[in-house]
Amino acid sequence: FVSANLRSAFLIGSGVLVDATTGANIADTRIRAIHATGSGTYVLDGTSVTPLGSTAGQKISFGVSGSTDIYLSDIGIRVDGVVSVTAPASASSITVFYG
């Protein structure tokens, strides 16, 4: 069993994910679960360049038709740098649980 202090972020349309409580940009974390509404492809991009010039992080891409819930296990998917979202439409929404 993995214990974690999970937090959430909500976004309508595309942009940088910010914490729902503090308003701080989400960066250098693990994405644990996603709820998305809309139709089309979402891309979550959390990448940064290391001091040695390598790209670190992860891109998460998934398609939605209506709404979906995605659970990414207790370990989650590690993302480096500020996490941004490209949504399929300006009215699409996404809730991300991270930590």
N, C-alpha and C positions, 0 to 999 in steps of 0.2 A: 504494500500500500504506500502510495506517495502522498505526502502531505504538502499542500501548497496554499498560499494566500492568493486566491483568484480574484481578479479585478475585471471590470468590464468597460467596453467602449462602444459607442453607438454613432453611426454616421449615415447621413442621407446623401446619396450621390457619391462622387469621387473626392478624395482628399487624404489628409494625414489623420490617422486615428489618434484620438485624445481620450484620456482617462475620463470616465463618466463622473467621477467624484472630484478629482483634483484639477482637471483640465490640462494636465501635462501631456506632451507628446509621448506616445508609446514607442519605446525603443529597447533593443537588446533584451528580448524576452522570449517566452515560449507561448505560442498560440495553442490553446487547449480545446476550444469549441467555437463554432460559428453558427449564427442564425442569419439567414439572408432572405430577402424578398425581392421580387422582380423577375425578369426573364432575360437570360443571356449569360455571359461569362464574366465572372469576377476575377480579379487578380490582386492578391495581397503581396506587396513587395517590401521585404525588409532586408536590404542589403547595404553593405558598407565596404570600404576599401581598407585593408589592413595596412599597417606601417610598411610592410614589404611589397605593397602594391597588388596583392591578391584580392579578389572579390570574395567576401564572406557573406553568409546569410542564406536566405531562402526565398523563393517565389512560390506562392500557393495559388493555384488556378482551379476553378471549378465552375460548372454550369448550373444554372437554376431555371426552373420553369414554375413560376408561382412563388413557392417558398421552400426552404430546406433547412434542416438542422444537421450539422456535421460535428461529430465528436472525434477528437484526434488523439485519444488515449491520455493516460496520466502524464506521460512524458511530454506530449505535445510536439510541436514543430518549432525548432529554434529559429529565430529571426534576429539578425543583427542590424543595427542602425535604426533609423526612424521607420515605422511601419506605415506604408501608404496603401490606399485602396483605389483601384480603377473599377468602377461600377458599370454595368451595362446601360444604365440610364440615370438621368438626374433625379428621378423619383425613387430609385432603388434604395433599399436600406440594408444595413448590416450591423449586427451586434457581435462583438468578438469578446470572448472570455480568455484572459491571458494571465500569465504569472508562473 
